[in-house]
């Protein structure tokens, strides 16, 4: 069953994204949750055919600081959310598209 955001009531779509400008490899890739009525689909072409990696521009991006880890090994981490992708090819007005998986494909965030 598709998860919904308790605050907004919008559907949650999770994607693995990476920032090519991040110097530290550990922070370059992270999970991003889209809060949208339909799954965002990037319109940009793949950087390498079959790779699923695309340059995207996020809309409504927020970063919320959270305490993460367990016991004495806690640290400050971030939960990233966005409302969509600029140039999204999936639209709430287009009802005939089949619904995809709740996991988004890997995308690359460019800056």
Backbone as CSV, one residue per row, in Angstrom:
resi,resn,N_x,N_y,N_z,CA_x,CA_y,CA_z,C_x,C_y,C_z
1,UNK,0.833,-1.184,0.000,0.000,0.000,0.000,0.873,1.241,0.000
2,UNK,0.517,2.202,-0.787,1.274,3.449,-0.915,1.185,4.261,0.379
3,UNK,2.320,4.707,0.884,2.342,5.524,2.103,1.921,6.949,1.791
4,UNK,1.287,7.579,2.770,0.910,8.985,2.640,1.563,9.781,3.761
5,UNK,1.799,11.048,3.499,2.382,11.943,4.485,1.294,12.326,5.484
6,UNK,1.528,12.141,6.788,0.487,12.438,7.769,0.127,13.927,7.850
7,UNK,1.059,14.812,7.519,0.807,16.249,7.607,0.046,16.789,6.404
8,UNK,0.409,16.330,5.201,-0.181,16.885,3.978,-1.235,15.985,3.347
9,UNK,-1.181,14.679,3.642,-2.085,13.726,3.010,-1.650,13.338,1.605
10,UNK,-0.515,13.884,1.135,-0.002,13.554,-0.195,0.725,12.214,-0.182
11,UNK,0.787,11.566,-1.330,1.509,10.304,-1.458,3.011,10.536,-1.319
12,UNK,3.726,9.547,-0.788,5.179,9.619,-0.631,5.835,8.742,-1.692
13,UNK,6.780,9.315,-2.430,7.530,8.608,-3.462,9.006,8.753,-3.104
14,UNK,9.719,7.642,-2.923,11.115,7.683,-2.488,12.039,7.462,-3.679
15,UNK,13.084,8.295,-3.764,14.081,8.165,-4.829,15.482,8.240,-4.220
16,UNK,16.420,7.550,-4.818,17.827,7.658,-4.432,18.451,8.717,-5.341
17,UNK,19.021,9.744,-4.742,19.612,10.839,-5.518,21.062,11.042,-5.100
18,UNK,21.826,11.701,-5.951,23.207,12.030,-5.600,23.534,13.428,-6.104
19,UNK,24.432,14.071,-5.391,24.864,15.422,-5.717,26.293,15.351,-6.252
20,UNK,26.505,15.590,-7.545,27.848,15.478,-8.119,28.811,16.555,-7.617
21,UNK,28.294,17.620,-6.994,29.156,18.687,-6.488,29.601,18.471,-5.042
22,UNK,29.091,17.428,-4.397,29.460,17.152,-3.003,30.859,16.551,-2.958
23,UNK,31.727,17.143,-2.129,33.117,16.687,-2.008,33.245,15.382,-1.221
24,UNK,32.403,15.201,-0.198,32.496,14.015,0.642,31.594,12.919,0.089
25,UNK,32.185,11.793,-0.289,31.443,10.683,-0.902,30.312,10.183,-0.010
26,UNK,30.528,10.201,1.303,29.522,9.710,2.237,28.234,10.541,2.179
27,UNK,28.354,11.826,1.847,27.184,12.707,1.803,26.677,12.943,0.390
28,UNK,27.308,12.370,-0.610,26.937,12.632,-2.007,25.619,11.957,-2.401
29,UNK,25.301,10.809,-1.829,24.062,10.099,-2.157,23.150,10.065,-0.940
30,UNK,21.857,10.210,-1.182,20.905,10.210,-0.078,19.511,9.884,-0.606
31,UNK,18.623,9.548,0.305,17.227,9.268,-0.050,16.448,10.582,-0.027
32,UNK,15.552,10.724,-0.970,14.709,11.913,-1.082,13.270,11.434,-1.186
33,UNK,12.380,12.034,-0.413,10.966,11.684,-0.466,10.214,12.793,-1.185
34,UNK,9.525,12.414,-2.254,8.650,13.357,-2.948,7.276,13.272,-2.313
35,UNK,6.669,14.413,-2.031,5.300,14.477,-1.543,4.477,15.038,-2.688
36,UNK,3.753,14.163,-3.378,3.031,14.570,-4.582,1.859,13.620,-4.826
37,UNK,0.825,14.099,-5.525,-0.328,13.231,-5.806,-0.003,12.085,-6.767
38,UNK,1.016,12.266,-7.630,1.466,11.217,-8.540,2.988,11.164,-8.503
39,UNK,3.567,10.030,-8.917,5.019,9.868,-8.896,5.682,10.814,-9.896
40,UNK,6.617,11.660,-9.441,7.343,12.526,-10.367,8.204,11.693,-11.320
41,UNK,8.211,12.073,-12.596,8.992,11.382,-13.614,9.840,12.419,-14.339
42,UNK,11.174,12.322,-14.279,12.016,13.321,-14.939,11.895,13.257,-16.462
43,UNK,11.912,14.431,-17.082,11.819,14.521,-18.543,13.194,14.523,-19.194
44,UNK,14.240,14.769,-18.414,15.585,14.856,-18.976,16.070,13.487,-19.458
45,UNK,16.922,13.482,-20.471,17.440,12.197,-20.979,18.447,11.590,-19.998
46,UNK,18.631,10.269,-20.091,19.633,9.590,-19.265,21.023,10.062,-19.679
47,UNK,21.919,10.212,-18.706,23.291,10.626,-19.008,24.030,9.544,-19.786
48,UNK,23.717,8.282,-19.471,24.273,7.133,-20.174,23.119,6.175,-20.396
49,UNK,22.845,5.831,-21.638,21.689,4.994,-21.963,21.630,3.753,-21.076
50,UNK,20.477,3.499,-20.467,20.269,2.333,-19.621,20.720,2.498,-18.183
51,UNK,21.317,3.631,-17.842,21.836,3.825,-16.489,20.774,4.294,-15.505
52,UNK,19.714,4.966,-15.993,18.697,5.522,-15.104,19.144,6.805,-14.433
53,UNK,20.355,7.280,-14.742,20.882,8.496,-14.120,20.529,9.702,-14.986
54,UNK,19.880,10.675,-14.352,19.445,11.881,-15.060,19.762,13.115,-14.235
55,UNK,19.981,14.230,-14.902,20.126,15.524,-14.232,18.714,16.049,-14.002
56,UNK,18.419,16.503,-12.766,17.099,17.041,-12.463,17.234,18.315,-11.643
57,UNK,16.175,19.103,-11.645,16.076,20.272,-10.782,14.857,20.046,-9.895
58,UNK,15.096,20.047,-8.581,14.025,19.753,-7.635,13.195,20.995,-7.341
59,UNK,11.916,20.786,-7.110,11.012,21.871,-6.727,10.557,21.642,-5.286
60,UNK,10.455,22.707,-4.524,9.967,22.626,-3.151,10.856,21.806,-2.234
61,UNK,12.173,21.866,-2.418,13.103,21.073,-1.620,13.191,21.608,-0.195
62,UNK,13.082,20.695,0.789,13.280,21.042,2.197,14.238,20.041,2.819
63,UNK,14.967,20.475,3.832,15.870,19.606,4.587,15.544,19.796,6.064
64,UNK,15.178,18.703,6.729,14.811,18.758,8.137,15.863,18.020,8.954
65,UNK,16.469,18.723,9.918,17.480,18.105,10.778,16.804,17.130,11.731
66,UNK,17.418,15.952,11.899,16.896,14.928,12.800,18.056,14.271,13.539
67,UNK,17.768,13.811,14.744,18.748,13.025,15.494,18.684,11.610,14.956
68,UNK,19.807,11.075,14.542,19.854,9.737,13.950,20.847,8.875,14.711
69,UNK,20.792,7.586,14.457,21.671,6.652,15.135,20.995,6.097,16.380
70,UNK,21.751,5.296,17.153,21.200,4.668,18.349,22.190,4.737,19.489
71,UNK,21.641,4.742,20.703,22.480,4.726,21.901,23.421,5.910,21.955
72,UNK,24.675,5.632,22.258,25.657,6.724,22.356,26.208,7.139,20.985
73,UNK,25.805,6.433,19.934,26.289,6.733,18.589,25.234,7.502,17.791
74,UNK,24.841,8.651,18.296,23.857,9.469,17.583,24.565,10.624,16.878
75,UNK,23.920,11.136,15.879,24.460,12.234,15.095,23.299,13.013,14.479
76,UNK,23.593,14.197,13.981,22.578,14.999,13.307,22.579,14.622,11.834
77,UNK,21.439,14.187,11.353,21.265,13.851,9.944,20.133,14.686,9.376
78,UNK,19.829,14.516,8.122,18.783,15.304,7.484,17.799,14.412,6.739
79,UNK,16.550,14.814,6.753,15.499,14.171,5.977,15.161,15.160,4.862
80,UNK,15.314,14.724,3.613,15.077,15.599,2.461,13.728,15.269,1.829
81,UNK,12.975,16.341,1.525,11.689,16.197,0.844,11.614,17.213,-0.286
82,UNK,10.854,16.884,-1.316,10.611,17.799,-2.431,9.174,17.601,-2.904
83,UNK,8.654,18.609,-3.585,7.286,18.512,-4.098,7.246,18.067,-5.551
84,UNK,8.389,18.100,-6.249,8.395,17.661,-7.634,9.719,17.891,-8.323
85,UNK,9.701,17.662,-9.623,10.865,17.834,-10.493,10.474,18.833,-11.571
86,UNK,11.322,19.814,-11.801,11.041,20.777,-12.867,11.012,20.035,-14.205
87,UNK,9.959,20.277,-14.992,9.827,19.606,-16.280,9.294,18.193,-16.157
88,UNK,8.640,17.879,-15.044,8.078,16.554,-14.783,7.168,16.121,-15.940
89,UNK,7.310,14.871,-16.391,6.479,14.371,-17.489,5.199,13.713,-16.990
90,UNK,5.065,13.541,-15.686,3.863,12.942,-15.103,3.051,14.069,-14.485
91,UNK,1.781,14.128,-14.778,0.941,15.224,-14.316,-0.315,14.685,-13.658
92,UNK,-0.797,15.337,-12.589,-2.047,14.879,-11.972,-3.216,14.891,-12.959
93,UNK,-3.160,15.722,-13.973,-4.235,15.794,-14.961,-4.228,14.581,-15.889
94,UNK,-3.096,13.889,-15.989,-2.971,12.734,-16.877,-3.274,11.482,-16.087
95,UNK,-4.536,11.052,-16.045,-4.994,9.932,-15.237,-4.739,8.570,-15.880
96,UNK,-4.491,8.533,-17.195,-4.394,7.257,-17.895,-3.049,6.564,-17.726
97,UNK,-2.050,7.239,-17.177,-0.737,6.616,-17.015,-0.809,5.528,-15.951
98,UNK,-0.155,4.397,-16.196,-0.156,3.344,-15.178,0.685,3.785,-13.990
99,UNK,0.285,3.402,-12.797,1.065,3.776,-11.627,2.311,2.914,-11.579
100,UNK,3.416,3.535,-11.174,4.690,2.819,-11.103,4.929,2.298,-9.706
101,UNK,6.089,1.831,-9.497,6.502,1.353,-8.194,6.599,2.524,-7.229
102,UNK,6.533,2.259,-5.931,6.667,3.328,-4.957,8.120,3.758,-4.815
103,UNK,9.048,2.998,-5.351,10.462,3.394,-5.337,10.768,4.100,-6.642
104,UNK,11.324,5.287,-6.578,11.702,5.991,-7.790,12.992,5.429,-8.330
105,UNK,13.306,5.741,-9.564,14.582,5.286,-10.107,15.683,6.201,-9.607
106,UNK,16.922,5.779,-9.707,18.039,6.601,-9.277,18.144,7.803,-10.190
107,UNK,18.310,8.941,-9.566,18.457,10.178,-10.340,19.661,10.923,-9.830
108,UNK,20.194,11.788,-10.633,21.350,12.580,-10.251,20.922,14.032,-10.170
109,UNK,21.210,14.663,-9.050,20.853,16.055,-8.858,22.011,16.900,-9.348
110,UNK,21.773,17.768,-10.290,22.819,18.638,-10.812,22.642,20.051,-10.312
111,UNK,23.692,20.797,-10.329,23.583,22.161,-9.815,24.306,23.028,-10.687
